[in-house]
Amino acid sequence: MVRSLFPSSLLVFLLIGCGEPGDTGESGTGDSTPDADADGDGSVVGEDCDDGDATVFPGAPEVCNGDDDDCDERVDDEDDDLAGTTTFYTDEDGDGVGGGAGRSGCTAQAGETELDGDCDDTDATAFPGATEVCDGVDNDCDGLGDEDDDSLSGAATWYPDADGDGYGRDDAPLQACRKPADYARDAGDCDDDLASRNPGAAEVCGDGVDNDCDDTDNGCELEGEIDFATNPAGNVIVDDGAWGFGRYRPVGDLDGDGYAEIAVSEAGEDAVWLVHGPVSGVSKVGSAWGRIEQGRDDNNFGIAALGGFDWDGDGEGDVALSATQYARDDIGYLKIYTNTSGGGTVDGDTYAAYLEHTNGQYIGTYGLVTCDLDGDGTGNDILARAHTDSGQPVAWVAGWERGSETPALTFGLATGGFSQGGFTTADVNGDGVDDLLLGAPDFDYDEASPDGGATYIGYGPIVDITDLDDTWDLRLYSHLADDYSGRYLDMSGDGDGDGHLDLLIGGPGNSVADAAARIVRGPLASGAIYTLASTSFSISSGSEASTWVGDVDGDGQAELAITEPDSWAVYLYSAAATGTFGIADAQATFLGTRADGSSVVAGGDLDLDGRPDLLLGGLSHSLGGAPVDAVVVVGGEGL
């Protein structure tokens, strides 16, 4: 046995004290040391797959960062232990929203999206947040489709279309994907009860209708020649064979709807028709809204009609009708009807007042007005002019206060030339009380001018003939022989727009050639004596009847109309100028077709469009057969 040359203790020491060259002899301080942990993540060399990254070590959470965080040689989506992922959903229709169970991962694959909730993954137009449109699809996936969804966008706007003309009213529009019944896509219909009136209609000049609903005249001012034979009017009252008619006049709003009714009568019959306003299209008197039927043979029942007053003070409009003779052999009368507001047939004997004038026949023929002549401030008094058949040149005037059948004013004027003629009332001197104007067309100015005519004006209040002395307050004479000046009087218009009413005096003359209408400009001077040669506006060759018709062309000045029956025409003139004018100078000429001439009545604003309208008679209208008598409603400014 060989013994060791060194003691065992020395051998142990040598083993402990020896190392590799350069070794410090301190444990765990070198990379090659098996238990070294350079990144301090608790995983030593040999275990840690990246000892320079403290987030990488065996058992670390695998997250989406492109590293093998848990050192299992699987990165991100390859690792079943992946944590902190995003859920991706299958998006088959490519609309950015998917569905199904979803998949957890780091990166979306083709056909995947992070958004969930698609209610139809086969339709790219349907997904949460999509705009709901009219396509029959629940686009925004809220369970509501099209019109049921408050978020509907792009739906059409529809407008109520009662007359079926393809244009609706502007009020009460609704949004819908499909056309509802009785609705139209286009708005702007100004009359949804009349299919011929809509923004797409052609404007017809002279028919009194704004056909295309643009509230403009479209070059259709009341000017030039308007022939109703070749251009039938759109708004017309016709005799459909029921009785026939000739006289017509607005009588105010009888039923309280804001529109004036029109009374139409035939002098030889015993009935008056009440045509409901406003007149639209063809209105046949045989089926009129109302009718006052006298039922006996009174002469010229309804020869004069008056409305726009409240006789019984109940707030409703009433009607006054005159007959020139009772039973054709007695005096004339007036009847006041307060029971017409409901339309229908009214018995002529159910009147509220029966007003006789014992000193004169033909009551109301030469004038019937409502006024405040006695100056008591109540208004709604009725004043009528009549004359006798006695051969005496007497003009009788009678007046009744509202509600009374006893004449408050009655006198006869024996001044020469008063047998018949114009009659009206107006506040001539501007004191707030109506004044009396009477025409004496047979008055002789002098021996050289017989039947030249005159006009007399007496200032109110007037309650007795003693209020009118022999001189009157104003006198206007014509010194032209056979002028018959004063046959027609009207002081309701301001022709030059200066704020003062102008007096229009008509004289028919002996022929068309010497007929004339003249304007005496207001204000009129008290006590003055005018000769009509000094008037500022005259129209010759065309004056049979003359009347102010209001500012029909919207220029701020009233126009006047003159009839000339021999040529079946009505002439419209602007009265702003001075001088003498003839037929050729008329602003507009309305041609009738009836052999017994034409007539005109100032209608006022019948359709409430802010412009006065005209009523023209002496015309014919075809109802699919022979022409019948007609009254045409012509709107202001030619519409």
C-alpha positions in Angstrom: 0.0 0.0 0.0 1.2 3.4 -1.0 0.7 6.1 1.4 0.0 9.7 0.5 2.8 12.0 0.7 0.3 14.8 2.1 -1.9 14.7 5.0 -5.6 14.5 4.1 -6.3 17.9 5.6 -3.8 19.4 3.4 -5.3 17.8 0.4 -8.7 19.3 1.2 -7.2 22.7 1.5 -5.5 22.4 -1.8 -8.7 21.4 -3.5 -10.6 24.4 -2.0 -7.9 26.9 -2.7 -7.4 26.1 -6.4 -9.4 27.4 -9.3 -9.4 28.3 -12.9 -7.0 31.1 -13.9 -8.7 34.4 -13.3 -11.4 33.1 -11.0 -12.0 35.3 -8.0 -13.1 32.5 -5.9 -16.5 34.2 -5.2 -19.6 32.1 -6.0 -22.5 33.4 -8.4 -20.7 36.4 -9.8 -19.9 35.2 -13.3 -22.2 34.4 -16.5 -20.8 31.0 -16.7 -21.9 30.3 -13.2 -24.8 27.9 -13.3 -27.0 30.0 -10.9 -26.3 33.4 -12.5 -29.4 35.7 -13.1 -28.3 38.8 -14.9 -31.7 40.4 -15.5 -32.9 39.7 -12.0 -36.1 38.0 -13.1 -35.5 35.0 -10.8 -34.6 32.7 -13.5 -31.0 31.6 -13.8 -28.8 30.8 -16.7 -29.8 27.6 -18.4 -33.4 28.2 -17.5 -33.9 31.8 -18.7 -34.1 32.0 -22.5 -33.2 35.7 -22.4 -31.3 36.7 -19.2 -31.1 40.2 -20.6 -34.9 40.8 -20.5 -36.6 40.7 -17.1 -40.0 40.1 -18.7 -38.8 36.8 -20.3 -38.4 33.8 -18.2 -40.1 30.4 -17.8 -43.6 30.9 -16.4 -43.9 34.5 -17.5 -47.2 35.5 -19.0 -47.2 35.1 -22.7 -48.5 38.4 -24.2 -48.8 39.9 -27.6 -45.4 41.5 -28.1 -43.5 39.3 -30.6 -41.4 37.7 -27.8 -41.3 34.1 -26.4 -42.2 35.5 -22.9 -42.5 32.1 -21.1 -39.5 30.5 -22.9 -41.5 27.6 -24.3 -40.3 28.3 -27.8 -43.8 29.5 -28.8 -44.5 33.2 -29.6 -47.8 35.1 -29.3 -50.6 33.3 -31.2 -48.5 30.1 -31.3 -48.7 29.8 -27.5 -51.8 28.2 -25.9 -50.9 30.1 -22.7 -51.3 33.5 -24.4 -52.9 36.1 -22.1 -54.1 39.8 -22.5 -55.5 39.1 -26.0 -58.1 40.8 -28.2 -61.3 39.0 -29.2 -61.8 38.9 -33.0 -65.1 38.1 -34.7 -65.7 36.7 -38.1 -66.8 39.5 -40.6 -68.1 37.6 -43.7 -69.7 40.7 -45.4 -66.7 43.0 -44.8 -68.7 45.7 -43.3 -66.3 46.1 -40.3 -68.6 44.4 -37.8 -68.6 40.6 -37.1 -70.5 38.0 -35.2 -70.2 34.5 -33.8 -68.3 33.2 -30.7 -65.2 35.2 -31.4 -61.5 34.2 -31.2 -58.8 35.5 -28.8 -55.6 36.6 -30.4 -53.0 39.3 -31.0 -53.6 40.0 -34.7 -56.8 39.9 -36.7 -56.7 37.4 -39.5 -58.3 37.9 -42.9 -62.1 38.2 -42.5 -61.9 39.1 -38.8 -62.8 42.3 -36.9 -62.7 43.5 -33.4 -66.3 44.8 -33.5 -69.2 42.5 -32.6 -72.9 42.7 -33.0 -73.7 42.4 -36.7 -77.3 41.4 -37.1 -76.8 40.1 -40.6 -73.2 39.2 -41.5 -74.2 38.4 -45.1 -75.4 42.0 -45.8 -72.7 44.8 -45.7 -75.4 47.5 -45.3 -76.6 46.0 -42.0 -74.5 46.6 -38.9 -74.7 48.6 -35.6 -74.2 52.3 -36.3 -75.2 52.0 -39.9 -77.5 54.7 -41.3 -81.1 53.5 -41.5 -82.3 54.1 -45.1 -85.3 53.1 -47.1 -84.3 49.7 -48.3 -86.4 47.2 -46.3 -83.4 46.3 -44.2 -82.8 46.9 -40.5 -79.6 48.7 -41.3 -78.6 49.8 -37.8 -79.5 46.4 -36.2 -81.8 48.0 -33.6 -84.7 45.7 -34.4 -86.7 48.5 -36.3 -87.0 48.8 -40.0 -87.4 51.9 -42.2 -90.4 54.1 -41.2 -90.5 52.5 -37.7 -87.0 53.8 -36.9 -86.7 57.3 -35.6 -83.2 57.4 -37.0 -84.4 56.9 -40.6 -82.4 59.0 -43.0 -83.0 59.8 -46.7 -86.7 59.2 -46.6 -88.8 61.2 -49.0 -91.0 64.1 -47.8 -94.7 63.8 -48.8 -97.4 66.5 -48.8 -101.2 66.2 -48.4 -102.8 66.1 -51.9 -106.6 66.0 -51.6 -107.3 67.0 -55.2 -104.9 64.4 -56.7 -103.1 66.8 -59.0 -99.7 65.7 -58.0 -99.0 68.7 -55.8 -99.6 68.9 -52.1 -100.2 71.5 -49.5 -97.2 72.8 -47.6 -98.7 72.1 -44.2 -98.5 68.7 -42.4 -95.7 67.0 -44.4 -94.5 63.5 -43.4 -91.4 61.4 -44.0 -92.0 58.0 -45.6 -90.1 55.6 -47.9 -93.2 54.9 -50.1 -95.9 57.2 -51.3 -98.8 57.3 -48.8 -102.4 57.5 -50.2 -103.5 61.0 -50.9 -100.0 62.5 -50.7 -97.7 63.9 -53.3 -94.0 64.3 -53.6 -94.2 68.0 -54.6 -95.5 70.8 -52.5 -96.7 74.3 -53.3 -100.4 73.7 -54.1 -102.3 76.9 -53.4 -105.7 75.3 -53.8 -105.9 71.6 -52.8 -109.6 71.5 -53.7 -109.1 72.4 -57.4 -106.9 70.1 -59.5 -106.5 72.8 -62.2 -104.6 75.0 -59.8 -101.1 73.8 -59.0 -97.4 74.9 -59.5 -97.3 72.9 -62.7 -100.4 74.4 -64.3 -100.2 77.0 -67.1 -101.2 80.5 -66.3 -104.4 81.5 -68.0 -104.7 85.3 -68.4 -107.9 86.9 -67.5 -109.6 84.0 -65.7 -109.4 85.5 -62.3 -107.2 82.5 -61.0 -103.6 82.2 -60.0 -103.3 79.0 -62.0 -99.7 78.2 -61.3 -99.8 79.2 -57.6 -96.8 81.5 -57.8 -98.7 84.6 -56.6 -97.4 86.6 -59.5 -99.1 87.9 -62.6 -96.7 86.2 -65.1 -97.3 88.9 -67.6 -101.1 88.6 -67.1 -101.8 92.1 -65.9 -105.2 93.4 -66.7 -104.1 95.0 -70.0 -104.7 94.7 -73.7 -107.8 93.0 -75.1 -109.3 90.0 -73.3 -111.9 88.2 -75.4 -114.0 85.9 -73.3 -115.4 84.3 -76.5 -112.0 82.8 -77.3 -110.6 82.7 -73.7 -113.4 81.4 -71.5 -113.0 82.4 -67.9 -112.1 79.9 -65.2 -114.4 81.4 -62.5 -117.9 82.0 -63.8 -121.5 82.1 -62.6 -123.8 80.7 -65.3 -127.5 80.4 -65.9 -128.0 76.7 -66.3 -131.6 77.0 -67.5 -133.1 77.2 -64.1 -134.6 80.7 -64.3 -132.2 83.1 -66.1 -130.6 86.1 -64.6 -129.3 89.6 -65.4 -128.4 91.6 -62.3 -125.6 90.6 -59.9 -123.9 92.2 -56.9 -121.7 91.1 -53.9 -123.8 91.2 -50.7 -121.2 90.6 -48.0 -120.4 87.6 -45.9 -123.7 86.0 -45.0 -122.5 82.8 -43.4 -119.5 84.1 -41.5 -116.7 82.3 -43.4 -115.0 85.5 -44.4 -116.0 85.3 -48.1 -118.7 87.5 -49.7 -121.7 85.9 -51.3 -123.0 87.2 -54.7 -126.7 87.9 -55.3 -127.9 87.1 -58.8 -131.4 88.0 -60.0 -133.4 88.4 -63.2 -135.6 91.5 -63.3 -138.5 89.6 -64.8 -138.5 86.8 -62.3 -139.4 86.5 -58.6 -136.2 84.9 -57.2 -132.7 85.9 -56.2 -130.0 83.4 -56.0 -127.2 83.6 -53.4 -124.0 82.1 -54.9 -121.5 81.1 -52.2 -118.2 82.8 -52.2 -115.5 82.5 -53.4 -116.6 81.5 -56.9 -114.3 78.8 -58.1 -114.8 77.1 -61.5 -118.3 77.1 -62.9 -121.1 77.9 -60.4 -124.6 77.2 -61.7 -127.4 79.3 -60.3 -129.8 76.4 -60.4 -127.8 74.7 -57.7 -126.9 77.9 -55.8 -126.1 77.8 -52.1 -129.0 80.0 -51.3 -132.2 81.3 -52.8 -134.8 84.0 -51.8 -138.0 83.1 -53.6 -140.7 85.8 -53.6 -143.4 83.5 -55.1 -145.6 86.1 -56.6 -145.6 88.5 -59.5 -143.8 91.5 -58.1 -142.2 93.7 -60.7 -138.4 93.5 -60.8 -137.9 91.7 -57.4 -134.2 91.9 -56.7 -133.6 94.7 -59.2 -131.3 96.2 -56.5 -129.5 94.2 -53.9 -127.5 95.5 -50.9 -125.4 93.7 -48.4 -122.5 94.4 -46.0 -124.7 95.7 -43.2 -126.2 94.2 -40.0 -129.8 95.3 -39.7 -130.7 93.4 -36.5 -127.4 93.8 -34.7 -126.7 90.1 -34.3 -123.2 90.2 -35.8 -124.3 88.5 -39.0 -124.6 90.1 -42.5 -128.0 90.8 -43.9 -129.5 91.4 -47.3 -131.8 94.1 -48.7 -133.7 93.5 -51.9 -136.0 95.9 -53.7 -138.9 95.5 -56.1 -139.9 98.5 -58.2 -143.6 97.7 -57.9 -145.7 95.5 -55.7 -147.9 93.2 -57.7 -146.9 95.3 -60.7 -149.5 98.0 -60.0 -148.5 99.5 -56.6 -145.6 101.3 -55.0 -142.1 99.7 -54.7 -140.6 98.4 -51.5 -137.5 97.1 -49.8 -137.3 93.9 -47.8 -134.6 93.1 -45.3 -133.7 89.5 -44.8 -131.8 88.4 -41.7 -132.3 84.7 -42.1 -129.9 83.8 -45.0 -126.8 82.6 -43.1 -127.6 79.0 -43.5 -128.3 79.1 -47.3 -131.1 77.0 -48.7 -134.4 78.4 -49.9 -135.8 81.4 -48.0 -139.5 82.4 -48.4 -139.6 85.9 -49.7 -142.3 86.8 -47.2 -140.1 85.8 -44.1 -138.5 89.2 -44.1 -137.3 91.1 -41.0 -138.4 94.4 -42.3 -140.7 95.7 -45.0 -139.7 99.2 -46.0 -142.1 101.2 -48.2 -141.7 104.6 -49.8 -145.1 106.0 -50.3 -144.1 108.9 -52.5 -142.1 107.1 -55.1 -142.1 104.0 -57.3 -139.1 102.1 -58.6 -137.5 102.3 -55.2 -133.8 101.4 -55.2 -133.5 101.4 -59.0 -131.3 104.5 -59.0 -129.4 103.8 -55.8 -129.4 101.7 -52.7 -126.7 102.2 -50.1 -125.9 101.7 -46.5 -124.5 104.7 -44.7 -124.7 107.0 -41.6 -126.4 110.0 -43.2 -128.0 111.2 -40.0 -124.6 111.3 -38.2 -125.6 109.3 -35.1 -122.6 107.1 -35.5 -124.5 103.8 -35.6 -124.1 103.2 -39.4 -125.9 100.4 -41.1 -128.7 102.8 -42.1 -130.3 102.2 -45.5 -130.8 105.0 -48.1 -132.7 104.5 -51.3 -133.6 106.6 -54.3 -136.7 106.3 -56.4 -138.8 108.3 -58.9 -142.4 108.5 -59.9 -144.3 107.8 -63.1 -146.2 111.0 -62.7 -144.2 112.8 -65.3 -142.8 115.2 -62.7 -139.1 115.6 -62.5 -138.9 114.5 -58.9 -136.3 112.4 -57.2 -137.4 110.9 -53.9 -134.9 109.9 -51.2 -135.9 107.8 -48.2 -133.8 106.5 -45.3 -134.3 104.0 -42.5 -132.3 103.7 -39.4 -131.0 100.2 -38.5 -133.8 98.0 -37.2 -136.6 100.5 -37.9 -139.3 100.2 -40.5 -140.3 103.9 -40.1 -138.5 106.2 -42.5 -136.1 108.5 -40.6 -135.6 110.5 -43.8 -137.9 111.1 -46.7 -138.1 114.0 -49.1 -138.6 114.7 -52.8 -136.3 116.9 -54.7 -138.1 118.9 -57.3 -135.0 120.6 -58.8 -135.1 120.2 -62.5 -133.6 117.2 -64.1 -133.9 114.9 -61.0 -136.3 112.4 -62.5 -133.6 109.7 -62.6 -129.8 109.5 -62.2 -126.9 108.7 -60.0 -127.1 108.4 -56.3 -124.5 107.6 -53.7 -123.1 108.7 -50.3 -119.5 109.5 -49.3 -117.6 111.6 -46.8 -116.9 114.4 -49.2 -115.7 117.0 -46.7 -113.8 114.6 -44.4 -115.8 115.3 -41.2 -116.6 111.7 -40.5 -120.3 112.0 -41.6 -121.6 110.7 -44.9 -122.7 113.2 -47.4 -125.4 112.9 -50.1 -124.6 113.0 -53.8 -127.4 113.2 -56.4 -127.3 113.3 -60.2 -129.7 115.3 -62.3 -128.9 114.1 -65.9 -131.8 116.1 -67.4 -130.7 119.4 -66.0 -130.3 122.3 -68.5 -127.2 124.3 -67.9 -128.4 126.9 -70.2 -130.4 127.2 -73.4 -127.4 126.2 -75.5 -126.8 123.0 -73.5 -130.1 121.2 -72.8 -129.8 118.0 -70.8 -126.2 118.8 -70.0 -126.8 117.4 -66.5 -125.7 118.3 -63.0 -124.5 116.8 -59.8 -125.5 118.1 -56.4 -123.7 117.4 -53.1 -125.2 118.1 -49.6 -123.1 117.7 -46.5 -124.4 115.5 -43.7 -125.8 115.1 -41.2 -129.1 115.1 -43.2 -132.4 114.3 -41.4 -134.8 116.5 -43.4 -135.1 118.3 -46.7 -134.5 121.6 -44.9 -130.9 120.4 -44.5 -130.6 120.8 -48.2 -131.2 124.4 -49.2 -131.5 125.6 -52.8 -127.8 126.2 -53.2 -126.6 122.8 -51.8 -123.0 122.7 -50.6 -121.5 121.8 -54.0 -122.8 121.8 -57.5 -121.2 120.4 -60.7 -122.6 121.3 -64.1 -122.0 120.1 -67.6 -122.4 122.7 -70.3 -122.4 120.2 -73.1 -125.8 119.6 -74.8 -127.2 116.1 -74.3 -124.3 115.1 -72.0 -126.7 113.7 -69.4 -124.0 114.1 -66.8 -124.8 112.7 -63.4 -126.5 109.5 -64.7 -123.8 107.6 -62.8 -122.0 108.7 -59.7 -119.2 107.1 -57.7 -116.9 108.6 -55.0 -115.3 105.4 -53.6 -111.9 105.6 -55.4 -108.6 107.6 -55.2 -107.5 107.6 -58.8 -104.3 109.7 -58.2 -103.2 108.2 -54.9 -103.1 111.4 -53.0 -105.2 110.2 -50.1 -108.4 112.0 -51.2 -111.4 110.4 -52.8 -112.1 111.5 -56.4 -115.6 112.0 -57.8 -116.4 109.9 -60.9 -119.3 111.3 -63.0 -120.7 109.4 -65.9 -122.9 110.7 -68.7 -124.1 108.4 -71.5 -124.8 111.1 -74.0 -126.9 110.4 -77.0 -124.4 108.0 -78.6 -121.1 106.3 -78.1 -119.4 109.2 -79.8 -120.5 111.8 -77.2 -120.6 109.6 -74.1 -118.2 110.7 -71.4 -116.9 110.0 -67.9 -115.1 112.6 -65.9 -113.2 112.8 -62.7 -113.2 115.7 -60.3 -110.2 115.4 -58.0 -110.7 115.5 -54.3 -110.7 117.3 -52.0 -113.6 119.2 -53.2 -114.0 122.8 -52.1 -117.1 123.8 -50.1 -119.5 126.1 -51.9 -117.7 125.7 -55.2 -119.5 125.5 -58.5 -117.6 123.3 -61.0 -118.1 123.0 -64.7 -117.0 119.6 -66.0 -114.8 121.2 -68.6 -112.4 121.9 -65.8 -112.0 118.2 -64.7 -108.6 116.7 -64.7 -109.5 113.3 -66.3 -112.0 112.7 -69.1 -112.9 109.7 -71.2 -114.9 110.2 -74.3 -116.5 107.7 -76.7 -117.3 104.9 -74.4 -119.2 105.8 -71.3 -122.5 104.1 -70.6 -122.0 103.2 -67.0 -118.9 104.0 -65.0 -117.6 102.9 -61.6 -114.5 102.8 -59.5 -113.2 99.2 -59.2 -110.3 99.6 -56.7 -106.6 99.1 -57.2 -106.7 96.0 -59.4 -103.2 96.3 -60.7 -101.5 97.0 -57.4 -100.0 100.4 -58.3 -101.5 102.2 -55.3 -104.1 104.0 -57.3 -107.7 103.0 -58.0 -108.8 102.1 -61.5 -112.1 102.8 -63.1 -114.3 100.7 -65.5 -116.7 101.9 -68.1 -119.2 99.9 -70.1 -120.2 100.4 -73.7 -123.0 98.1 -74.5 -123.2 98.8 -78.2 -119.7 97.2 -78.7 -120.2 94.6 -75.9 -117.2 95.8 -74.1 -115.9 96.9 -70.7 -113.0 99.3 -70.6 -110.5 99.5 -67.7 -108.6 102.8 -67.2 -105.8 103.9 -64.9 -107.0 107.3 -63.5 -103.6 108.6 -62.4 -103.0 110.8 -65.5 -104.7 114.0 -66.6 -106.1 114.8 -70.0 -108.8 113.4 -72.3 -108.7 109.8 -73.3 -110.6 107.5 -75.7 -111.3 103.8 -76.1 -107.9 103.1 -77.6 -106.3 104.4 -74.4 -107.9 101.8 -72.1 -105.5 99.8 -70.0 -107.6 96.7 -70.7 -110.6 95.9 -72.8 -113.0 93.0 -71.9 -115.0 91.8 -74.8 -118.4 90.2 -74.2 -120.4 88.1 -76.5 -124.0 88.9 -75.7 -125.9 91.2 -77.9 -127.5 93.2 -75.2 -124.2 94.6 -74.0 -121.8 94.3 -71.1 -121.8 95.4 -67.5 -119.3 95.7 -64.6 -119.5 95.6 -60.8 -116.7 96.3 -58.4 -116.5 93.0 -56.5 -114.1 94.0 -53.7 -111.7 91.3 -52.6 -113.8 88.3 -53.2 -111.1 85.7 -52.8 -109.2 87.4 -49.9 -105.9 87.6 -51.8 -105.4 91.2 -51.0 -106.5 92.5 -54.5 -109.9 93.7 -55.6 -111.8 91.7 -58.1 -114.2 92.5 -60.9 -117.6 91.0 -61.8 -118.3 91.3 -65.6 -121.7 90.6 -67.1 -123.2 90.6 -70.6 -121.1 87.5 -71.5 -121.9 84.0 -72.7 -120.5 80.7 -71.6 -120.8 77.2 -73.1 -121.9 74.3 -71.0 -121.4 71.7 -73.7 -124.3 73.1 -75.7 -125.7 76.4 -76.6 -124.1 79.4 -74.8 -125.8 80.6 -71.7 -125.7 83.9 -69.8 -122.7 84.3 -67.5 -121.1 86.5 -65.0 -117.3 86.3 -65.0 -115.2 86.8 -61.9 -111.9 88.5 -62.9 -109.2 88.6 -60.2 -107.0 91.7 -59.6 -103.8 91.9 -61.5 -105.3 89.6 -64.2 -104.6 86.3 -62.3 
